[in-house]
Amino acid sequence: MEKIGVFFGSRSPEHDVSIITAQLIISALKGMNKEVVPVYLSKKGEWYVGDEMGEIGFFTREGVEDRLENLGGYFLDLSIVGKMRLVKTGLFKKLIDIDLAFPSFHGLNGEDGTAQGLFELIGLPYVGCDVAASALTMDKVLTKMIYRSAGFPTVEFVYFTGHEWKANQTDILVECQGKLGWPLIIKPARLGSSIGITKVKDRDSLLQAIEVALHYDDKVIVERCIEDLMDITCAVLGDGENIVSSLIQESTFASELFTYEEKYLKEGGSQLGKAESKIIIPARLDVKTTDEIRQMSAQIFKLFGCAGIARVDFLYDRANNKYYANEINTLPGTLYHHLWKKSGVSLEELLSELIDLAKKRQINKAKITSVFESSILQKMKGSKVKAGN
């Protein structure tokens, strides 16, 4: 039986959300009689492997560090292609071969193309978007630039790096206020789950919010704020050939922003599909707008080269009846299985489709020539490679 490695955790502010997503996937895969290998990356980047980590209680009970101690010490054996071989030496040597990877990371060091790059190098089939799509969609600035180039509506924005902020604070502040007005939304450019995001209405608050964002990332994006806002999202499933859009979800929230607390903590979490009083499916939109957003979600999915699953978030301006493409999430928390369920796709069907798409991509890759026969090395016989003058 093939072994599916579920990878989660890692060095990311969204580490804990990743654990929750992984537990859902592990439990569901086991219920489908799949052989699952939980692979956990700690907040320090340490690797741990073990069936014990397939239960949420492993991480919620006290003494998790002591329990992890017995599950570490693995290293990658790179002598095999097409699998991930994990080896633990010692008195009782352990060897685990993973046939397919199911990454369940959120945020940096996992969802951003880094894990996907590792899987690509060792030829391991994996679920979800590839390196390029994962990296592009992680960066909110690049995402919005591509939106613009393709003609998709997105709210006005200004961006800058930490170095630019230190060198040109005055000019950046003038640009933000002159181009965007008040209020403003400040975000770390490569982070999700509403971490480090602030809404501001004056200069002093803007200064403070930028410092908060720079604490989480070296790149900041400042956006024009939509006051009468409806937060809507559409999940997408498929590949370059067949793309399916879910129903549209509307998420309501009490504060000025859709905060981390409302997404994951209050009433069980809107983004986890548990705070049912905060979720409206389908969203309160007219038929024409609904169809346009579902179609645009599929177009965005294809434009970025996404595969497997993704979630496209939109901002709907109720006062002006306009919508704007906002962010793309290549691994929605808990796969947004609650939205897919409302759309007629069960969790088991969703997981089966994601695994099949991963295998299909690997088969298609095998058809592509990756070797080029050249005589360049033979011509170099007897010569020395020297740096140019």
C-alpha positions as CSV (number, residue, x, y, z in Angstrom):
1,M,0.0,0.0,0.0
2,E,1.3,3.5,-0.9
3,K,2.3,5.6,2.0
4,I,1.1,9.2,2.1
5,G,3.2,11.7,4.0
6,V,1.3,14.5,5.6
7,F,3.7,17.4,6.2
8,F,2.8,20.2,8.6
9,G,4.0,22.7,11.1
10,S,7.3,24.5,10.1
11,R,8.8,27.9,10.9
12,S,5.7,30.1,10.2
13,P,3.5,32.3,12.3
14,E,0.7,30.1,10.9
15,H,2.3,27.0,12.4
16,D,-0.6,26.1,14.8
17,V,-3.3,26.5,12.1
18,S,-1.2,24.0,10.0
19,I,-1.4,21.4,12.8
20,I,-5.2,21.7,12.8
21,T,-5.4,21.3,9.0
22,A,-3.0,18.3,9.1
23,Q,-5.1,16.5,11.8
24,L,-8.2,16.8,9.7
25,I,-6.4,15.4,6.6
26,I,-4.7,12.6,8.6
27,S,-8.0,11.5,10.2
28,A,-9.9,11.5,6.9
29,L,-7.2,9.6,5.0
30,K,-7.1,7.0,7.7
31,G,-10.9,6.7,7.5
32,M,-10.3,6.0,3.8
33,N,-8.0,3.1,4.7
34,K,-4.9,5.0,3.5
35,E,-1.5,4.4,5.1
36,V,-0.5,7.8,6.5
37,V,2.9,9.0,7.8
38,P,2.6,12.2,9.9
39,V,5.8,14.4,9.3
40,Y,6.0,17.4,11.6
41,L,8.4,20.3,11.3
42,S,8.7,22.2,14.6
43,K,8.9,26.0,15.0
44,K,12.6,25.6,15.0
45,G,12.6,23.6,11.7
46,E,13.3,20.2,13.3
47,W,11.8,17.2,11.7
48,Y,9.7,14.5,13.5
49,V,8.0,11.4,12.2
50,G,5.5,9.2,14.0
51,D,2.0,7.9,14.1
52,E,1.5,9.4,17.5
53,M,1.3,12.9,15.9
54,G,-1.8,11.9,14.0
55,E,-4.0,13.0,17.0
56,I,-4.6,16.6,18.0
57,G,-4.2,15.6,21.6
58,F,-0.5,15.0,21.0
59,F,0.0,18.7,20.5
60,T,-2.6,20.0,23.1
61,R,-1.5,18.0,26.1
62,E,1.4,19.2,28.3
63,G,4.8,17.8,27.7
64,V,4.8,17.9,23.9
65,E,8.5,18.6,23.8
66,D,9.2,15.4,25.7
67,R,7.0,13.3,23.4
68,L,8.7,14.8,20.3
69,E,12.1,13.8,21.6
70,N,11.5,10.2,20.7
71,L,10.3,10.9,17.2
72,G,13.2,12.9,15.9
73,G,16.6,11.9,14.5
74,Y,15.5,11.1,10.9
75,F,17.5,12.1,7.9
76,L,16.8,12.0,4.1
77,D,18.4,9.2,2.2
78,L,18.9,10.6,-1.3
79,S,19.9,7.3,-2.9
80,I,16.3,6.7,-4.2
81,V,14.4,8.8,-6.8
82,G,10.6,9.1,-6.8
83,K,10.2,8.5,-3.1
84,M,11.1,10.2,0.1
85,R,13.2,7.8,2.2
86,L,13.5,8.8,5.9
87,V,16.1,6.9,7.9
88,K,16.7,6.8,11.6
89,T,19.9,5.2,12.7
90,G,20.7,3.7,16.1
91,L,20.2,0.4,17.9
92,F,16.8,-0.1,16.2
93,K,17.2,1.3,12.7
94,K,14.0,2.7,11.1
95,L,13.4,3.2,7.4
96,I,10.2,4.9,6.1
97,D,9.5,5.3,2.4
98,I,6.9,8.0,1.5
99,D,5.2,7.5,-1.9
100,L,3.2,10.8,-2.1
101,A,3.4,14.0,-0.1
102,F,0.4,15.9,1.1
103,P,1.7,19.2,2.3
104,S,-0.5,20.9,4.9
105,F,1.7,23.9,5.6
106,H,0.3,27.4,5.9
107,G,2.5,30.4,5.2
108,L,6.3,30.7,4.9
109,N,8.6,27.7,4.9
110,G,6.1,25.3,3.5
111,E,3.2,26.8,1.5
112,D,5.5,29.3,-0.3
113,G,7.1,26.8,-2.7
114,T,10.0,25.7,-0.4
115,A,8.6,22.3,0.4
116,Q,7.3,21.9,-3.1
117,G,10.9,22.5,-4.4
118,L,12.2,19.7,-2.2
119,F,9.5,17.3,-3.5
120,E,10.4,18.3,-7.1
121,L,14.1,17.7,-6.6
122,I,13.6,14.1,-5.3
123,G,10.8,13.4,-7.8
124,L,8.1,12.8,-5.2
125,P,4.5,13.3,-6.3
126,Y,2.7,15.9,-4.1
127,V,-0.7,17.4,-3.7
128,G,-1.4,21.0,-4.5
129,C,0.2,23.9,-6.4
130,D,3.8,23.7,-7.8
131,V,6.8,25.8,-6.9
132,A,6.0,28.8,-9.1
133,A,2.3,29.1,-8.2
134,S,3.0,28.6,-4.5
135,A,5.7,31.3,-4.5
136,L,3.8,33.9,-6.5
137,T,0.6,33.6,-4.6
138,M,2.4,33.9,-1.2
139,D,3.5,37.4,-2.2
140,K,0.5,39.8,-2.1
141,V,2.3,42.4,-4.1
142,L,3.2,40.1,-6.9
143,T,-0.3,38.7,-6.9
144,K,-1.8,42.1,-7.3
145,M,0.6,43.1,-10.0
146,I,-0.4,40.0,-12.0
147,Y,-4.0,40.8,-11.4
148,R,-3.4,44.2,-12.9
149,S,-1.6,42.8,-15.9
150,A,-4.5,40.4,-16.6
151,G,-7.2,43.1,-16.1
152,F,-8.6,41.7,-12.9
153,P,-9.9,44.4,-10.5
154,T,-7.9,44.9,-7.3
155,V,-7.8,47.7,-4.8
156,E,-5.1,50.4,-5.1
157,F,-2.0,49.8,-3.1
158,V,1.5,50.9,-2.2
159,Y,4.4,48.6,-1.2
160,F,7.9,48.9,0.1
161,T,10.7,46.9,1.7
162,G,12.2,47.4,5.2
163,H,15.3,49.0,3.6
164,E,13.2,51.4,1.6
165,W,11.2,52.3,4.7
166,K,14.3,53.2,6.6
167,A,15.6,55.3,3.8
168,N,12.5,57.1,2.6
169,Q,9.8,57.2,5.3
170,T,8.6,60.7,4.4
171,D,8.1,59.9,0.7
172,I,6.4,56.6,1.4
173,L,4.0,58.3,3.9
174,V,3.2,61.0,1.3
175,E,2.5,58.4,-1.3
176,C,0.3,56.3,0.9
177,Q,-1.8,59.3,2.0
178,G,-1.9,61.0,-1.4
179,K,-2.6,57.9,-3.5
180,L,-4.8,55.9,-1.1
181,G,-6.4,58.3,1.4
182,W,-7.8,57.2,4.7
183,P,-8.5,54.7,6.2
184,L,-5.7,52.3,5.2
185,I,-5.0,48.6,5.6
186,I,-1.4,47.6,6.4
187,K,-0.2,44.0,5.9
188,P,3.0,42.0,5.8
189,A,3.3,41.1,2.1
190,R,4.0,37.4,2.6
191,L,1.8,36.3,5.5
192,G,-1.8,35.1,6.0
193,S,-4.4,34.4,8.7
194,S,-4.7,38.2,9.3
195,I,-1.5,38.1,11.4
196,G,0.2,41.5,11.5
197,I,-2.7,43.3,9.7
198,T,-3.9,46.7,10.9
199,K,-6.6,49.2,9.9
200,V,-5.5,52.8,10.5
201,K,-7.1,56.2,10.2
202,D,-4.2,58.6,10.9
203,R,-0.5,59.1,10.5
204,D,0.6,58.0,13.9
205,S,-1.4,54.8,13.7
206,L,0.1,54.2,10.2
207,L,3.6,54.5,11.5
208,Q,2.9,52.0,14.3
209,A,1.1,49.6,11.9
210,I,4.1,49.6,9.5
211,E,6.5,48.7,12.3
212,V,4.1,45.8,13.3
213,A,4.0,44.5,9.7
214,L,7.8,44.8,9.4
215,H,8.1,42.6,12.5
216,Y,6.7,39.7,10.4
217,D,8.1,40.4,7.0
218,D,10.6,42.6,5.2
219,K,8.0,43.7,2.7
220,V,4.9,45.6,3.5
221,I,1.7,46.4,1.4
222,V,-0.6,49.3,2.2
223,E,-4.1,49.2,0.6
224,R,-7.0,51.5,0.3
225,C,-9.6,50.4,2.8
226,I,-13.2,49.6,1.7
227,E,-15.4,50.7,4.5
228,D,-18.7,49.0,3.7
229,L,-17.1,45.6,3.1
230,M,-18.3,42.1,2.5
231,D,-15.6,39.5,2.8
232,I,-16.2,36.7,0.2
233,T,-14.3,33.8,-1.0
234,C,-14.5,31.0,-3.6
235,A,-12.6,27.7,-3.5
236,V,-11.3,26.2,-6.7
237,L,-10.4,22.6,-7.5
238,G,-8.7,21.1,-10.5
239,D,-5.8,21.5,-12.9
240,G,-5.1,23.1,-16.3
241,E,-7.7,20.9,-18.0
242,N,-10.6,20.8,-15.6
243,I,-11.4,23.5,-13.1
244,V,-14.4,23.6,-10.7
245,S,-15.4,26.6,-8.6
246,S,-17.3,26.2,-5.3
247,L,-20.2,28.2,-4.1
248,I,-19.2,31.6,-2.7
249,Q,-18.9,32.0,1.1
250,E,-19.6,35.3,2.9
251,S,-17.8,35.7,6.2
252,T,-19.3,38.2,8.7
253,F,-17.2,39.7,11.5
254,A,-17.9,42.1,14.4
255,S,-14.7,44.1,14.4
256,E,-13.3,46.5,11.8
257,L,-11.2,43.7,10.4
258,F,-11.6,40.0,9.8
259,T,-9.2,39.2,12.6
260,Y,-7.2,36.1,13.5
261,E,-9.5,35.6,16.5
262,E,-12.6,35.6,14.4
263,K,-11.1,33.4,11.8
264,Y,-9.9,30.7,14.2
265,L,-10.9,31.2,17.8
266,K,-14.4,32.7,18.3
267,E,-17.2,30.1,18.1
268,G,-14.7,27.6,16.8
269,G,-13.4,29.8,13.9
270,S,-15.1,31.0,10.7
271,Q,-12.2,29.9,8.5
272,L,-12.4,26.4,10.0
273,G,-16.0,26.2,9.1
274,K,-17.2,25.9,12.7
275,A,-18.6,29.4,13.5
276,E,-21.8,28.7,11.5
277,S,-23.4,31.9,12.7
278,K,-20.6,33.9,11.0
279,I,-20.7,32.1,7.7
280,I,-23.2,32.5,4.9
281,I,-23.2,30.0,2.0
282,P,-24.1,31.0,-0.6
283,A,-23.1,34.6,-0.2
284,R,-25.8,37.3,-0.4
285,L,-25.0,38.3,-3.9
286,D,-27.1,38.6,-7.0
287,V,-26.9,35.8,-9.6
288,K,-24.9,37.9,-12.1
289,T,-22.2,38.9,-9.6
290,T,-22.1,35.3,-8.2
291,D,-21.5,33.9,-11.7
292,E,-18.8,36.5,-12.5
293,I,-16.9,35.9,-9.3
294,R,-17.0,32.1,-9.7
295,Q,-15.8,32.4,-13.3
296,M,-13.1,34.9,-12.3
297,S,-11.9,32.6,-9.5
298,A,-11.4,29.8,-12.1
299,Q,-9.6,32.2,-14.4
300,I,-7.2,33.4,-11.6
301,F,-6.6,29.7,-10.7
302,K,-5.5,29.0,-14.3
303,L,-3.6,32.3,-14.7
304,F,-1.3,31.5,-11.8
305,G,-0.8,27.9,-12.8
306,C,-2.5,26.6,-9.7
307,A,-3.3,22.9,-9.3
308,G,-5.1,20.8,-6.8
309,I,-6.8,23.3,-4.6
310,A,-6.8,27.0,-3.9
311,R,-9.0,29.7,-2.4
312,V,-9.5,33.1,-4.0
313,D,-10.6,35.9,-1.7
314,F,-12.5,38.9,-2.9
315,L,-13.5,42.3,-1.3
316,Y,-17.0,43.4,-2.1
317,D,-17.8,47.1,-1.9
318,R,-21.5,47.1,-0.9
319,A,-21.8,50.9,-1.2
320,N,-20.7,50.9,-4.9
321,N,-21.6,47.3,-5.9
322,K,-18.0,46.5,-7.0
323,Y,-15.8,43.5,-6.2
324,Y,-12.0,43.3,-6.1
325,A,-9.8,40.2,-6.3
326,N,-7.7,40.2,-3.1
327,E,-5.6,37.2,-2.2
328,I,-5.0,33.6,-3.3
329,N,-4.5,30.9,-0.7
330,T,-2.9,27.7,-2.2
331,L,-3.7,25.6,0.9
332,P,-6.9,26.9,2.5
333,G,-7.2,26.1,6.2
334,T,-8.8,22.6,6.7
335,L,-9.0,22.6,2.9
336,Y,-12.2,24.7,3.3
337,H,-13.9,21.3,3.3
338,H,-17.0,23.0,4.8
339,L,-17.5,25.1,1.7
340,W,-16.9,22.1,-0.6
341,K,-19.4,20.1,1.4
342,K,-22.0,22.8,0.8
343,S,-21.0,22.7,-2.8
344,G,-21.7,19.0,-3.1
345,V,-18.2,17.6,-2.6
346,S,-17.5,15.5,0.5
347,L,-14.1,15.6,2.3
348,E,-13.4,12.0,1.1
349,E,-14.2,13.0,-2.5
350,L,-12.1,16.1,-2.1
351,L,-9.0,14.2,-0.8
352,S,-9.4,11.5,-3.5
353,E,-9.5,14.1,-6.2
354,L,-6.4,15.9,-4.8
355,I,-4.4,12.7,-4.7
356,D,-5.5,11.7,-8.2
357,L,-4.5,15.1,-9.5
358,A,-1.1,14.8,-7.9
359,K,-0.5,11.4,-9.5
360,K,-1.7,12.7,-12.9
361,R,0.7,15.6,-12.8
362,Q,3.6,13.3,-12.0
363,I,2.7,11.0,-15.0
364,N,2.5,14.1,-17.3
365,K,5.9,15.3,-16.0
366,A,7.5,11.9,-16.9
367,K,6.5,12.5,-20.5
368,I,8.6,15.7,-20.6
369,T,12.2,15.4,-21.7
370,S,14.5,16.7,-19.0
371,V,17.8,15.6,-20.5
372,F,19.7,17.2,-23.3
373,E,22.5,15.3,-25.0
374,S,25.4,17.7,-25.6
375,S,29.1,17.4,-26.7
376,I,30.1,20.4,-24.7
377,L,32.0,18.4,-22.0
378,Q,33.9,16.3,-24.6
379,K,35.1,19.5,-26.2
380,M,36.4,20.6,-22.8
381,K,38.8,17.6,-22.6
382,G,42.3,18.8,-21.9
383,S,41.3,22.4,-21.3
384,K,41.0,24.4,-18.1
385,V,38.1,26.5,-17.0
386,K,39.4,30.0,-16.3
387,A,37.6,33.1,-15.1
388,G,37.3,35.8,-17.8
389,N,39.5,38.9,-17.7
